[in-house]
Amino acid sequence: MYAKTLLAISAGCLLSSQLQAQVFQIERLEPANWWAGMQHPQLQLMVYGKDIAKLTPALNYDGVSVTGVERSANPNYLFVNLTLDAKVKPGDIALQFSLNGETVLSHNYPLLQRRETSAGRQGFNPADVIYLLTPDRFANGNPANDNMPGMPDKVNRQDPNGRHGGDLTGMQNALPYIADMGFTAIWPTPLTENNQSAYSYHGYAATDLYNIDARFGTNSQYRDFVAAANARGIKVIQDIILNHIGNEHWWLKDLPDSNWLNNQSFLTGTAFIGTNHNRSTVQDPYASIVDSAQFTDGWFVDSMPDLNQRHPLLATYLIQNSIWWVEYANLAGIREDTYSYADKQFLSEWARRLMLEYPDFNIVGEEWSPNPLIVAYWQRGKQNKDGYVSHTPAMLDFPLYDAMLKALTDDESWNGGWIGLYEMLSNDHIYAEPFNLVTFEGNHDTARIFSLLNEDMALYRMAISYLLTMRGIPQLFYGTEIAMTSPKVRDDGKVRADFPGGWANDKVNAFSGKGLNSTQKSAQQLVKTLLNWRKTASAIHSGKLMHFAPDNGTYTYFRYNNKQTVMVVMNKQHQPVTLDLARFNEVLPRGKTATEVITGKRITLDKQLTVPARGTLVLDIR
């Protein structure tokens, strides 16, 4: 008996010795830093390394305490919960990790000083116009980073779906052009690492949520780009994806938990379940559970694993990641991709946390539906029948985009043409904040508007004028200002074609104007004129809106405040139309002289106004 006891003690000591001898290493710790003075006092660290869950964390830092440790089914992950006092000072927090009471690992965790005005940052708003660009296709400022070691998807400009080499340096070099055109905000499609084997240029299959793709540049270059844009009066919006990642994400090599992904069993041989895209199921009182679950939990494609935001550790990770980028890069907004495909309770908390830290910030969600009832559900302030509360201030106005295209391309009739756009705008009563919707003429997922309008310059002028004077926050896709074209049927690679002048030896250069044809020059001048006029048009930024029912092929509306009235008239007829101005007496000042913004001409507004055939008038009355 005594010998057995000695043997047991000896074996126990040997096991303890072996455990103590194990070398522990932190392979990843995310977020890699945080900031003192944030509103939310909790911070959760994801610590990754071989058998790291065996360790117990501790620290000794005034104002910071370890308030919990969470472990998952994977022993290579440890989640450390910290609480930070409101008055904690910046510095390095010495984290200690122990095994059986003995420290085996330490790490200095940076707690940084926030910018003085960080919490009060101003988000994008109706005074702004957003320039959406696809970084890989915009401008190649540094050919040295076109191909990078360990990244198999190489540059091939001959492949419409391949990488073309655009980068942050090219974007920064283009800032004088963007500012001169009159844009006040930039939204690049995702810049985070997409180290996929192919088709990685678009950015929507992230493989590392905390790092900029090396073929675009570095995190510090991104921060420098934002600072350079801000110096020119341009805000930067980051494109963030909460719904899915790429299948080459580092998590996929060692998933943090058994339910980190929706339909995770697909990775081990069960059938693939794709989303049904039935976004109406979120609100549908008659929707089946199976349809609702497939919408949110189904994958887009088999190369984009669908994240399970109901997992509390993953939810916290994603929330902190978004806040980290805002604070690190000094962002003015977020565009959230595939908005409704994520868990809706998570979305509510995600936006709440962001707006808690940045009360004047802005977030725009992508809910791709032509139905305003579906879009309105997701905007902050909407009183939803099911009690759902959103904290997301803005949504992309797909219903108005769809209605605008139909109005411009359909023949005029009692139920076709302008009347569809007029009636769609009348649906604004269902939105909590219609003036905070983001309007657009197209994006990286739609055919080019100039092509959809049959390369008709008169219709193009109407679309651009409407977008830049209507309520909301307008967004233009790069190349729209030079009337770039594409197939009418969606073809992503061709829609996202290279911006002329963004590559050395381009024969056409839109930045300088070299080689542009007369149509391209006319389009560019139209956009530039309206954008720079819009900067000082207070009636457009914050004025009221009144529109009048379409009449005789024309559509007329007003933006107005006590300083300015803007009258917009669009005529689709192939002959001039004369309007009786008495119809607009309730909003139009009588006997005033207006400046027609596009041409610069002065027009006296007396009893009648003649609108040219297929013409657009933007009249500024101050």
N, C-alpha and C positions, 0 to 999 in steps of 0.2 A: 504493500500500500504506500509506504514511504517512498519507494523507488518510483512508483507510478506518479506520485505527486511531484517529485523532482523532475521527472521526464516531462510532465505537463508544463512545469514552470520553465524548464529549459526550452521547450518548443515555443512557448509564449514569448520568451525573451528573443528567440531567434526570429520569430515572425515580426515582432516589434522592431528589431534591428533591421530587418529587410525593408520594412515600411519606411523607417527613418532614412535608410540609405537611398531610397528612390529619389531621383532628381525630378523636381517639379519645375515646370516652366510655363509662363504665361505666353501663349501664342497670339492671343488677341484679347484686348480689353476695350469694350465699347459702351458708351462713348469714351473716346480717348482723353477727353477733358470736359470740364463744365465751368460754370460761372457763378461767382458769388452774387447775391442780390436778386435771384429769380423769385417770382411770386410763389411758385409751387415748391414746397420745402423738401419734397422727396426726390431722390435720384436712385435709379437702379443700374448697377453695373453688370454687364454680361462679361464674365471672365471665362476664357476658353484655354484649355490645355489638357494634356494627358492626365486623367484621374484627378483633375483639379477639385472635384466635388468632395474629395476626402478632407480637404483643408477647411480650417475655420478662420475667417478674417477678423481682424481687429485694427484699431487705429487710436491715436491719441492726438487730437487736433481740436482746439477750442472752437466750439460752434458746430462741430460735425460729429455724428454718432452713428454707429452701426445699429440699425433697428430691426434687422431681420436677415436671414439667409434662406434662399430657396434653391432647391435642387430639382432636377428633372429626371427622366428615365435614362438620360445619357450622363455617365459619370464624368465626362469631359467638359461639362458646363457647371458653373457656379454663378448664381445670381445674388448680388450683394445689395441690400437695401440700406441707403444712407438717408439721414435727415440732416438738413442744413438749416441752421438758425438764420433769421432774417438779417442779422448784423454780422454774419461770419466774414472774416477777412480773406482776401485772396492769398494763395500760397500753395506750396506742395504738401499734399496730405500723404503722410507715410503710412501706406497700407501694409500690414503684417499678416502673413498667412501661416498658420501653425498646424502641426500634426502631433497629436498626443501631448499638447502643451509646449512643444518645441517649435520655434520659428524656423520654417524651411524656405520661405520665400518672402520677398518684400518688393514693393513697387511705390514710387513717388507719383501720386496722382495730381495733375495740375488743376487747381481751382483758380480761374482767371478773373480779372477785373472786367466788368461789362463796360461798353461804351457809355458815356454819360447820358446820351439821349436814346439809348437802346429801347427802353420800354415805350417811349413816346413816338417811335418811328411812324411815319405816315405811309400807309399802303397806297396802292394804285387806286384811282377814283375817276369819276366822270370828266375831270379836267385833263386826263391822260389819254393818249392813243398808244396802243401796244403794238410793237413790231414782233411778230412771231417768226422765228427762223429755225431751220434745221442745221445745227452747227457743222456737221460733216459735209454739207452741201453749200455752205455760204461763202467761206473764204479760207484758203490755206495759207496761213501766215508763217508756218514753220514746217517745211517739208521734212525736216529731220525727225519729226515724231509720227510720220505717216505710218510706219511699220515699227512695231516694238517687240522685243524679245518676249517669248512666252505668250504672245497674243497671235493666234493662228489666222485670224481674219485680216488679210492684207489688202492694201489699197489697189483698186482696179477701177479706174474711172470709166472704162468701157462697159462695165457691168452696172446697169441701172439700180440693181439691188445690192451692190457692193459698197465698200468704203471708198470715199473720194478724197479724204484728207483735210477737210475743213477743221478748224481748231480755234482755241481761245485767242491765240495771237491774231488770227485773221479777224475774229470778231472785234477785238480791241482796236485793230488798225482801221476798222470800218466805222468806229464811233463818230468821227467827224461827219461822215456822210449821213449816218442815221440821225444825228442831232440836226444837221443842216436841213434834212428833209422835214423835220418838225416832230418826229416821234419823241415821246417822253417816257416810254417804258419799253423794255425788251423782255420777251419770253422765249428763251431757247428751249427746244425739246431736250429731254434729259441728257445731262452731262456725266452722270455717275458711270462707273465702270460697267461695261457690257462685254466681258471677255468670253463671248460666245464663239463657237467654231465658224459660224457664218451668219450673214444678215444681222450684223451687230450695230450698224451705223445709226439706226433710228433711236436707240437709247432706252427702249421700253422693256428690256430684259436684263435688269441689273444683276451683276455678280458681286458687287460690293457697294453697300448703301452709304458708306462713309468716305469713299474716295472718288475723285474725278478720274475718268478714263484717261490713261496715259497718252492716248493718241489725240486727245484734246488738250492736255496739259496737266497741271498739278493743282492740288487744292489751293496752294498759295497763289498760283496764277489766276485761278477763278476769283479769289478774293481781290486780287489786284484789278481784274477786269471790272468787277462790281464797283470798286472805288473809282476807277477811271470813268465809268458810265455815270456814276453819281456826280462826279465833278463837272459833267456836261449837262446836268439836269435830267438825267435818264435813270429811272428806277429799274431794278432787275427783279424778275419773277422767276422762281425755280419750279420746274416741272417735277412733280413727285408722284410716285406710283405706290399705293398702299395695297393694291389688290393682288399683285403677283410679282415674281422675280424671274430671272433666267435660270435654266436648269444647270448652268455652270456656276451658279452662286456657290460660294465657299461652304455655305450651310449644307448643300446637297451631298457633300463628301462625308458629312458627319452631322446629321440633323439633330438639333437641340432636344427634340422630344418626339414621342411617338405620334403626336397629333399636331405637329407644327404646321403641316400643310392640310388643306382640305383634300379629301380623297387620296390621302398619302399612300394607300395600299397600291395605287397604280405603279409606284416605283418597284414593287415586289411582285408584279405580275397580274394584278386584276385589271379588268377592262377599263379603258380610258373613258372618263365622263367629262364631256365638254359643257360649258355653259350653254343654256338655251337662249340667252340674250333676251329673255322675257322680262324686261325691266318693270312692266306693269304689275308683276306679282308682288312687289313690295307693298303696294297699296290696295291691291285687288281684294275686296272682302270675300270673294268666292274662289280665290286661288287655292289650289291643292298644295299640301306641304311638299310633295315631291317636286312640283314645278318651282316653288319658291326656293327650295334647297338647291336645285340644280342651277338656278340663276346665279346665286351668290357663291356656291361651292364648286361649281364646274370650272374647269380650266379653259382659258382662251384657246390655247394650242398645247400640244404635249411638251413643247420646249419652254413653257411658261408656268411653272408650278404656282398653284393658287394658295395664297397665304390664309391661315386660319386666325383671323383677328379676334376670335372669341377666346383664344389662348391668352390668359392675362400677362404672361411674360413677353410674348410676342407683341401684344398690344402696347405695352409700356415701351418696348424697344422702338416700335415705329413712331410713337408719339415723341419720344426723346430725340429720335433721328431728325424729324422735321424741325423741332425747336433748335437743335444743334446747328443745322444749316442756316436758319434765319440769323442766329446769333453770330455764327462764325463768319459768314459771307456778307452780313449786313443787308439782307434781302428786304424788299418792299412788298413781296407777295408770294403766294404759292398757287400754282395751277395743279389741281389734283385730278389725275387721270382715272378713267373708267370708274367714276365716282360711286355709283349705286351698286357696283358689283361687290364691294366690301361690306362687311357686317355693319348694319346701320347704327346699332348702339355704340359700336366702336367709333364710327365716323362722328357721332355726336360728341363723344368725349375727346377725340383727337382735335376737333375744331375748337372745343371749349378750352382746352389746355393752351392752344396757340393764342387764342384771343385773350386769355387770362394774362399771358406774358406781354402781349402787344395789342392793346385795346383798339388802336387805330389802324391795325394791319388789315390786309384783305386777302381772301382766299376765294378762288373761283373753281367750282367743280364742273367736271364734264359729265353731263347726263344727256346722252345723244338720243333725244326723242323730239319729234315734231309736235308733241302734245304738251301744251303749257301746264296742264294739270299734273303731269308727271314731273316736269322740271320744277314747278313751284313748291312741291312737297319738300324739296331739299334745302330751300333757302331759309336763312335765319329770319325769325319773326313769324313764319307761317303757322297759323293755328290749324294743326292737322287733326282730323277726326279721330285718328287712332292714338292721339296724344304724343306722337313723336315730336321731339324738340331738336331742331337743328341749330348749330352755331356757325354755320358757313355763310359768310355775308353775300357771296355772289355765285351765280351759275352762268354757264355759257348759254346764250339764247338761241338754241337750235330751232325752236319754233319760228322765230322771226326770220332767221336765215332761210329756212325752207320757204316761208311765205314770200320773202323778197324775190327769190329766184323764180317762183311761179308767177308772181305779179309782173315781173319784167319780161317773161318769155311767153306767157299766155295772151291770147287775143282779148281785147276788151269786150266785155258783155255784161249783162246784169249780174252774173255770178262768176265772172272770170276777170283776170287782170288785176287792176289796182284794188278792187273790192276785197280780195283775199288778204292783202297786206293791211288794209284799213281795219278789217274785222279781227285779224290776229292781234294787232296792237290794242284793240278794244278789250282783249282778254287780260290786260295788265291788272285789272281789278283783283285777279286771283293771286298775284305776287305780293309778298310782303314788302319788297324793295325793288320795284321794276327799274328804277334809275341806276341800280347797282348791278344790273345784268351786263354781261360782256357780250356785245354784238360783234358780228364778224362777216366777212365776205367769202371766207373759205379758210381752210387750214391744211395741215399736212396729211389729213385723211380724206380730203375732198378734191374733186377735180378743180382745176383753175377756173376762176370765175369768168375770165375773158373768153375762155373756150366755151363754158356753159352758156354764155350770152352770145354765142355764134360770132365772136370777134367783132361785135357791133359796138363801136366807140360811143355811140349815143346812149346805149343801154349801160355801158360801163360807167359813163359819167353820172348817170342816174344812181347806180348802185353805190358808187364811192361817195357822192354827195349825200345820199340818204344815210349811209352808215356814219358819216362824220358830223351830221347835224341832228340825228335822232337821239332820243333818250338812251342812256346806257354808257358803257365804256367800250369804245370801238377798238377792234383788233384787225390788223392787216397782216396777211401772210407775205413773207419776203418774196419779192418778185412781182407782187400784185402792182406795185408802183410803176413797173415797166411793162405791164400787161403780158406777163409770161403765160404761156399756153401749155396744155396737156391734153391727153385723150379725155373725152367726155366720160367714159367709163373709168371708174377708179383704177389707177395704176400707180401704186405708191412711189416706185422708183422714178417715174417720169414726172409725177406731181412735184417731187422733191428734187428737181433737177438743179444742177450747179448754177449759182448766181453768176451771171457774166461779169468778168473782171476780178473774180475771187481767186483765180489761178494765174500764175505767170504765163505770159504768152497768149492769154485769151484775146481773140480778135475783137470781141465786143467787151466794153468795160462800162457797166452801169454806174460805177462809182464816179467815173470821170465824164461819162457821156459819150465816150469814143465808140463809134460804130453803131450807136442806137439808130433805128429807123424813125421815121416821122411819127408813127403811131406810138412807139415806145417813149419818145421824147414828149409827146403830148400827154400821155398818161402820167409820166413822171412829174411834169409841170403841174398837172391838175392836182395830184396828191400833195405835192409840196406847197402849192398855194393854199389849199384848204387846211392842211395841217398847221401851217404857220399862222394863218388867220385864226384858227380855232384856239390857239394859245391864249388869246386875249378876249375870246368871246364868252363873257360871263353868262349870257343867256343859254349857251350850250352846256356850260359846266354845271350850272345849278338852276337854270330857269325852268319855268313851267312849260307844258306842252299842250297844244290844242290842234286837232286836225279836223279837216272838213271832208265829208264824203266825196269820193271820186266823182268827177263830172266831165263828160265829153272827152274822155281819154286823159284827163289830168288829175293829179293828186296834189293837194295843198295842205301844208301844216305850218305851225308857228312854234318857235321857242322864244320865250320872252321873260323879262323881269323888269324892274323899274328903271333900268339903265339902257336896255337894249331889246330890240325885237328882231328876230330873224325869221324871214318868210321864205319857205322853200316850195317851189312849184316844179313839177315834172310832167312833161307832155309826151305821151307815146304816139300821138297822132302824126301822120306824115304831112300835116299842114299846120300852120300857126293857129293858135286858139286864143281868143280874147276873153279875158275874165272880167266880170263886173265886180269891182272891188267893194261895192256896198255889202256884198255877201259876208265880208270879213270884218265888218265894222266893230264887232265886240272885242277884237284883239288888234286890228291894224290901225295905227295912228294915221289920221287923215292929213293929206297935203304935205306929206313928208318926202324928202329925197333920200333914196336908198343907194347904197353901193352894191353892185352885183359882184360878188366876191370872186367868181371864176375869171371874169373878164376885166374887172376893175372899172366898168362903166357906171356912170351915175344915171339913175332912173327916177323920175318924179312919179310918185304914187298919188294919182288923183281919182278919176272915176273908173278907168279901165287899165288893164295890164295885158299886153300881148306877149304870149309865150311862144318862142320860135318852134317850128316843126321839130319834133323829137328833141326838144330842148330842155335844159334844166336851168332854173334860176335860183341862186342863193342870195337873197337880198338882206343886207345888213342895214338896219335902221337904228341910229343911235341919237 
